[in-house]
Amino acid sequence: MPPRYRVARTWPEHHPAGDYSEGVETAEILISRFGPVLAAAVEPSTPDGPAAPADPAAPPAAVEPVVVHAEVLHQLCTADGLMELLDWSRQGLGADPLACMWLGSLRWYRLITGSYPENAPQPPARRLDEQLQRLSRDGGLAVQVGTGATSLRGLSQGQMSYPSAPAQPESTDAAALLRAVPVGLAPYIDASMRRAWARQTMALTHGHADLSQKAEDLADLVHLLASGAPADALPEAALAQQERITTGLDDDVAAILDRQLRAAAGASPAPQPAPSSGPAADSGRESRRVYGVIGALAQDWEEVTRAR
């Protein structure tokens, strides 16, 4: 059963993924940008980028490690939490968005530390965190040293925090803004719900009002860019908004957001996740590569959010 901390039916009955105010065609564009946007968070580790071929017979130890910011993995786990929410809603079951994102954050906590916070529930394993753990064990993934500490601290008490009582309300560690990106990619939700989800995901670990406002603005910006026709350059208004959001951000995180915003706009070249052939690929070579993991997540996202 879905998490029922504050159960609310997320989507209207007439469509499993929400209402049609956004338009099916626009939503399809948005859904198609999910994979490229998440892949853009990872700096390509080869000259050929994330889709570079690899020897299918290569053992796990031969896979070139990809070093990622801890908050990039947190972003992936948040996206998976949102997908769990959308899947429950597609089945006609009510689920709490905040609780689903929290469970995604707890899975990220275990991925980074090796265990769940004391007193926290232990959510059922999902495909994404199993793949990421395997990738880490096989040496294909490494976490950038010194990243993610503030979010880990915010989750360490094992209690779900709310916008009205956020974790670490004085923290201004803006690396957590990366979690707002997948919120902006969710189709068939209106602006007020999108901004509410952005506040909620920030409240799990951070509570500073300025950071919450930036998270809302970032989710809106991602949504706007990812809903339109492809563009090789961001519009001036989008660039100005990006500058406001990223002011004071670490260079590494600002660079990640820059790549993701350009990917959201459909700019080329954009990193493309390696294709996956479905569940059978879990034990194959692509499941050992971070781009293959993102590709599998994107496939699942498309399946869950596709109009029926």
N, C-alpha and C positions, 0 to 999 in steps of 0.2 A: 504493500500500500504506500501511497505517497506521503511525504512528510506533512503532518497536520498540526503544526504549531499554532498557526492562525489561519485556518482553512478558508480559502476564498476561491471561487471559480474564476479562473483567469480569463477564459475566452467565452464569448457569447455562444449559445447553443448552435447557431446556424452554420458555424464554420469551426473546424477543430483548431485553427490557429488564429482566431480573432475575427474582427470585422473587415469589411471590404473598403473602408474609407480611404485606405492607402492605395488600393488598386492592385489587382493581381499581377499585372505586368511590372509595376514598380517593385512589388515584393519579390518577384522572380529575379530581378536585377540584384536586389539586396542579398538574396540568398546565394546568388552566384559569386558574390564578392567575399563570402565568409572565408573560404579556404585561402585565397590569395592574401587577405588581410592578416590572418593569423600566421601564415607562413612568412610574411614580411617582417614579423617580430624577430625572426632568427636570421642572423647575419650569414649569408651563404659561405660555406666553409671550403668551397672549391671554385675555380674559375668558371665552371659551367653552371654554378648555382645549385639549388636544391634538387633539381631533377637529374643531376649527373648520374650516369649509370654505375652500377657496382657489380662485382662478381657475385652471382647468386650462390656460388659454392663457398664464398668467403665465410670463415667462422666468425662468431660475434666479436672476438678479440681483434679481428682485422678491420672492424668498422672504425672509421675516423671519428674521434669524439667531437661533438659539437658543444661548445661552451655557451650557455645561455644565462641571462639574468633570471634570478629566482622569480621575479614578478612576471616574467613571460610565462613560466610554468603555472603561476597562479592565475594568469589570464586564461590559459587553456582549461584549467580546472573550473574556473568560473563559467566559461562557455559551456562546459560539459554539465555543470549544474543547471544552467539555463535550459539546455537541451532536455535534461530530465524533467524540468518543469513543463516544457512545451509538449513533451511526450505524454505526461500524465494528462495534460489538458486536452490533447488530441483524442485521448481515450475517454474523455468526458468526466474525468476525475478532478476534483478540486485539489490544489496544492498551493502552498505558501511560497512565493518567489524568494523571500528572504531566507527561509529555511533551506530551500534547494541550493541557493548560492552558498550558504553556510556549510552545508555538507560537502560541496565542491571545495571550499576552502580547507575543511578538515582533511580531505584527501590530499590536498597540496601539502598541508602541514606534515602529514605522515611521509609523503614523498621526500621532503627536505630533511626531516629529523629522524625518520625511521619508526616513529610511533605517534599515536594520537595524543592530544593534550589530556592531562589527568582530568577526570570527571566529565569528559566529552563523550557523546555517543560515538559508536563506531559504525559509520555508514556502510552499507553493502558495497562491495567492490564493483567498479564499473570498468568497461573496456579500456577507457583512456588511462586511468591510473595504473591498471595492470600493465599496459603497454609501456608507459613511462618508467615504471619501476623496473621492468625487464630491460629496457633500453639503458637505464642507469647501471644496472648490474652487469650488463654485457660490455660496458665501456664505451657506448656510443653517445652518451650524454653526460655532461658535467655542468654543475651549477657555478656561476661566477662567484668567486670568493667575496664575502662581505656584502652580499645582496639579500634582501628579504627579511632582515632581522626585525625591522619594526612591525611588519605584518605578523611575523611569528609571535612576537611579544603580545600583539593584540588578540591573538587567538589562544594564547597559552592558558587562560583561565578556564577554558572548556565550556564557556557559556555563550549563547547566541546574543549578540548585541543588536540594539535597535537604533534607528535614527534619533529617537527621543532620549536614548541612553547609550550613546556610542562608546566603543572601546577607544581609549587614548584620545580624549576630546581635544587635547592641546597639540597633538602631533601634526606636523606639517610635512612629513615625508611624502613627497609627491610621486614617488615611484609607484605607489599604489594606484595611481590614476590609470595604469594600464588595464585594470579590471573593468573600467567603464567602456572599453572598446567593444567587447562582445555584446554588451547591452545595446549599443547603437546599431548592431547588426540584426537584432531580433525583429522579424517581420510582423505585420498585422497588429501592432500596438500603437496607441496614440502617444502624443508627446508627453502628456502628464504621467502616463504609466512608465514611459521610458525614463523620465527624470526621477521618478520615485524609485525605480530599480537601481539607478545609478547611485542615489543617496544610500539605499539599503546596502549595496555591496561595499561601499566605502565605510559605512558604520560598523561593519563587522570587525574592522581593524583600526580605523581612524575616524575622528569625529570633528576635526576643525572645520568651521563653517566655510572658510575660503576653499578648502580642499573639496568639500561636498559640492560647492557651487561649480568648481572647475570640472568635477566629474560629470555633473549634469550637462554642462556646456560641451564637454568632449563627446558624450554619448549622442547629443543632438548633431554635432558636427560630423561625426562618423556616419550617422544615419543619413544626413543630407548628402554627403559625398557619395555614399554607397548606393544611393537610390537613383542616381542620374546616369546620363550617357557618359561613356569613357572620356576622360580628359587627361592629357599629358602633363598639365600643370594645374595647380590649385588656383581657383579664382582669388582675386585680391582680398575679398571679404573673408574667405576661408583662411588665407594666409595670416590675416590680421587676427582672426580668432585663434589660430594655432599659436601665434606669438604670445597672446594673452594667457593661454593655457599653459604653455611651456616655460614661461618666464620663471627663472630660478630653479628649473629642473636640472638634474645632473645631465651632463652631455650624453652619456650612454642612453638614458631613458628618453631624452629629447630626440635622439637619432632614431630610436625604435619607433616612437610615435610619428616621426616624420615619414618613415618608410610605410607605416601602416596607413597613414592618412592618404598618401599617394596611391597605395594599393586600393584603398576604399574608393578613390575617385576613378579607378580603372586605368591608372597611368601605366605605361609600358616603358621598359620591361619591369614586370612585377614578379617576385618569386612565386612559383607555382608548386603546390604540394604534389608529391609523387602519387600517382594513381594507386588505388588499392583494388583488389579483385573481390573484396568482401571478407567475411569472417575467416575464410581459409587463409587469408594473407596474414593473420595474426601471428602465425608461427613462421612466416616467411621472412625473407631478407628485409622487405620494406617496413615491417613492424619493428625492426631494429633500428630504423633511421627516424630521426625526429620529423622529417618532412613526410615520411610515410604515415607516421602517427597522426599528423595534422590532416593528411589526405583522408585517412579513415574517419577522423572526426568530422570533416567536411561532408563526406558521404552520408554519415549518420544524420548530420544536421539537415541536409537536403531532404532526406527521407522523412524526417519528423516534421519539417516545416512545409513540405510541398502541399499545394492546394489539392483537395480531393473533391 
